Amino acid sequence: SMRRISRHRRNGTPHQLRRKPFGEVHLKVSSIRESKSDDKRFSIFTGTKRLHLRAESREDRYAWVEALQAVKD
């Protein structure tokens, strides 16, 4: 969500962060897992690294995992 990556300037107006991509994830060789302890967290294991992610809601996590799995398949 863009709300999560916005910051406020000193005068109070929002300022979007400009972050450079630092890599890519090859989903064909990755595994996607939902957290058992937190219904908003999920992770992607690439074979060498594990990316821990957290959605805004349980429904968002479900949508993310479904979308990632669909792309992978």
C-alpha positions in Angstrom: 0.0 0.0 0.0 1.3 3.4 -0.9 0.2 4.7 2.5 2.9 2.6 4.1 5.7 4.1 2.1 4.8 7.7 2.4 6.4 10.2 4.7 5.3 13.6 5.8 7.5 16.6 5.0 8.2 19.2 7.6 5.3 21.3 6.4 2.9 18.3 6.8 2.4 17.4 3.2 3.0 13.8 2.2 6.1 12.9 0.2 6.4 9.6 -1.6 9.7 7.8 -1.0 11.7 7.1 -4.2 13.3 3.7 -3.6 15.4 1.9 -6.1 14.7 -1.8 -6.7 17.5 -3.9 -5.2 16.8 -7.2 -6.9 14.2 -9.5 -8.2 12.5 -12.7 -7.0 12.2 -15.7 -9.3 8.9 -17.2 -8.2 9.3 -20.4 -10.2 12.0 -21.6 -7.8 10.6 -19.9 -4.7 8.2 -21.2 -2.0 5.5 -19.0 -0.5 4.4 -19.6 3.1 1.8 -18.0 5.4 2.8 -17.4 9.0 1.1 -19.6 11.5 1.6 -17.1 14.4 0.5 -13.9 12.6 -2.5 -13.8 10.2 -1.0 -10.8 8.3 2.5 -12.1 7.7 3.9 -14.3 4.9 7.3 -15.2 3.5 8.9 -16.0 0.3 11.9 -18.4 0.3 14.1 -17.9 -2.8 16.5 -20.8 -2.1 19.1 -18.4 -0.7 17.1 -15.7 1.1 13.9 -15.5 3.0 11.7 -12.4 2.5 9.4 -11.7 5.5 6.4 -9.6 4.4 3.4 -8.2 6.3 0.1 -7.3 4.7 -2.4 -4.6 5.9 -5.0 -7.3 6.8 -5.7 -11.0 6.7 -7.7 -10.5 3.5 -4.7 -8.6 1.9 -2.4 -11.4 2.9 -4.7 -14.0 1.2 -4.8 -11.8 -1.9 -1.0 -11.5 -2.0 -0.4 -15.2 -1.5 -3.0 -16.2 -4.1 -1.6 -13.7 -6.7 2.0 -14.8 -6.1 1.1 -18.5 -6.3 -0.9 -17.8 -9.5 2.1 -16.1 -11.1 4.4 -18.9 -9.9 2.1 -21.7 -11.4 
